[in-house]
Amino acid sequence: MKEIVAQLPSLPGVYLFKDADQQVIYIGKAKDLKKRVSSYFQKRDTDWKVEALLEESTSLEHIVTK
């Protein structure tokens, strides 16, 4: 998944984490997609909700907005 994050644009938009069944499990918005989504993968004290999200997600999609 980190390969996908590396390819995200530094533009505003929304991102969708999906599970193995391709069901959306989380929707977020950001002024800078790359910066925001990469923050989920930082090696620091993560919230249990973030850990659960990363364990369940198998794909990530994004939509660039204005």
C-alpha positions in Angstrom: 0.0 0.0 0.0 3.0 2.4 0.6 3.7 2.3 -3.1 0.2 3.7 -3.8 0.8 6.4 -1.2 4.1 7.4 -2.9 2.2 8.0 -6.1 -0.5 10.2 -4.6 -0.6 13.8 -5.8 0.0 16.7 -3.4 -3.4 18.1 -4.3 -6.6 18.5 -2.4 -9.1 15.6 -2.5 -10.8 12.7 -0.9 -9.4 9.2 -0.2 -11.2 5.9 0.3 -9.8 3.0 2.2 -11.4 -0.3 1.1 -11.4 -3.8 2.5 -10.9 -7.2 0.8 -14.5 -7.1 -0.5 -13.9 -3.6 -2.0 -16.3 -2.1 0.5 -15.4 1.4 1.6 -14.4 1.3 5.3 -13.2 4.9 5.6 -13.5 8.2 3.7 -11.2 11.1 4.4 -10.5 14.5 2.9 -7.3 16.4 2.7 -5.8 19.6 1.4 -2.7 17.5 0.4 -3.6 13.9 -0.3 0.0 12.6 -0.2 0.9 14.3 3.1 -2.4 13.3 4.8 -2.5 9.6 3.7 1.2 9.1 4.3 0.7 10.2 7.9 -1.2 7.0 8.6 1.9 5.0 7.9 4.3 6.9 10.2 6.1 4.9 12.9 4.8 6.6 16.0 2.2 6.0 18.6 -0.8 5.3 16.5 -4.4 5.3 17.7 -6.0 1.9 17.9 -8.6 3.1 15.3 -5.8 3.8 12.8 -4.2 0.4 13.4 -7.5 -1.3 12.8 -8.1 0.7 9.6 -4.6 -0.3 8.2 -5.1 -3.9 9.1 -8.5 -4.1 7.4 -7.7 -2.0 4.3 -6.5 -3.7 1.2 -6.8 -0.9 -1.3 -6.9 2.9 -1.5 -8.5 5.1 -4.0 -8.4 8.9 -4.3 -10.4 11.7 -6.1 -8.7 15.0 -6.7 -11.0 18.0 -6.0 -10.8 21.8 -6.0 
